[in-house]
Amino acid sequence: MSEENVKHLPSAIPLPLPEAELTDVVEKSKDWALMHGAAMRSKTTFSEDSLNFAPFVLVPTAFPRKQFLKSIEIQPILNELMHKVAHSREFLTECLQETIKVDDFTGRLFNIYETVFNEGVTQPISLGLVRSDLMLEGSCKGHAPSDSTPICCWKQIEFNTIASGFGWLGPSSRAIQRYVLQELGHSDKLKNLPDNNALEGLCSGMIEAWKLYGNSNAVVLFIIEDVTYNICDQRFHEFKIREMDPQVKVIRRNLTEIGDRATLGAKKELIIDGFEVAVIYFRAGYEPGHYHSEKEWDARLLMERSLAIKSPTIHYHLAGTKKVQQVLARPGVLENFLSDPSQVERVRNIFTGLYSLDFDEVGEQAIQMAIDDPERFVLKPQREGGGNNVYGLEVREAIKRMKDSEERTAWILMERIHPPLSRGYMVRPGGSKVPEMVDMVSELGIFGVVLGDGESIWYNKQVGHMLRTKVSTADEGGVAAGLGALDSPYLID
């Protein structure tokens, strides 16, 4: 689509701003962000004792109210779907049987899964702190965007089941933009910023799990990276838990520390540094770089064997792989997990094209499609955390390189979503005092909490959202990776 034919979403307020007004509000909003904890540690000048404000979009980005409400309403259905998927051993095994042969990381996770299930699962309760990521689509089959709103629907990008971050930074971006709108004299616009209680919602899930464990002296354990850059997002979860229930103590340990010092008690309770652990919340462990040696893998297995309630369990982690997402999009698969035909249809409508690269007729067709029209697709491995996907003409080169190799079965092919553009200012640490207006695209994440076992779900809620926005020319958009910026939706009709 040529640039002159691209329609932009309307702006929340008239832009551009006069330079003097822009300079003033940028300076104030940077300080506001720092003073209210919308911040991260710098990767370039790292110090545990200093913070930079997190990159943010100055004015909230338009998002159609109808599509936002649809994303909120469908989240409990997606929670239920993924909970049931995670608890279907037959389905996970069938989905991943080829992937684990060629993807060592997924294979090692699956070995832990097999081990704990063959031994007998100690703790049947699973806590899902999840996030469904989506993008608006400018042209869906059978639909067309309107003149006033250049979108027709939204499509799911992925479903995150481990380390689903920004439960704090999502709500904090709304707070920054409330401040900016007020400073610019647009208080009348605040009603179009939807409430966002993601932090309280996610922490409520951990507290509910802690209560289910049944030991008021046990702690909540955060599994963290060796070096934590996204410190505010994590710490605010800890602080909010303590605020909501002063009885609950949170401790933080990395995988190496668990490997060195954790043990199992007589009832397989997890003990670390004298603390019994009720709930484990993983903010690390989702990528190979978090496992430096066998010690970290042993630590993961030890935790899975334990009585602690985990977010995620190993089966929830595997349910979030791209391969599972691709298989769920096949005709007739959703019906195995959702009994209501209307729910099946609603979920099926949010899937974009997802294709296997297995050595079969479907896989060969997908290989040829990717070679013929690489810019139509994104090539995705079984990885979380951003920065792992292949885009554009590089898709063709990657496909050609591995089309005769078993490696291809570890990837999936996904039709690229073409979201509408917005225009705005991105404010970054070390950036210009007078930022330029840029074309941007956004990705909305909807948070969910689900608590249950293999037979029942007792707690299932949509609890908030986050919006990440990037310049339209960037492929990846992670804020922690330095590619995107915090944002929040401004609802339009």
Secondary structure, DSSP 8 states (H G I E B T S, - for coil): --GGG--B---SS-SS--HHHHHHHHHHHHHHHHHTT-EE--SSS--TT--EE--EESS-EEEEHHHHHHHHHHHHHHHHHHHHHHT-HHHHHHHHTTHHHH-HHHHHHHHHHHHHHHH--S---EEEEEEEEEEEES--TT----SSS---EEEEEEEE-S----TTHHHHHHHHHHHHHHHTT-GGGGGGS----HHHHHHHHHHHHHHHHT-TT-EEEEEE-SS-SSHHHHHHHHHHHHHH-TT--EEEEEHHHHHHHEEE-TT--EEETTEEEEEEEESS-SSGGG--SHHHHHHHHHHHHSSSEEES-HHHHHHTSHHHHHHHTSTTTGGGT---HHHHHHHHHH---EEE-SSSHHHHHHHHHHHH-GGGEEEE-S--SSS--EETHHHHHHHHHHTTSGGGGG-EEEE-----BEEEEEE-TT--SS--EEEEEEEEEEEEEEEE-SS-EEEEEEEEEEEEEEETT-S---TTTTS-EEE-EEEE-
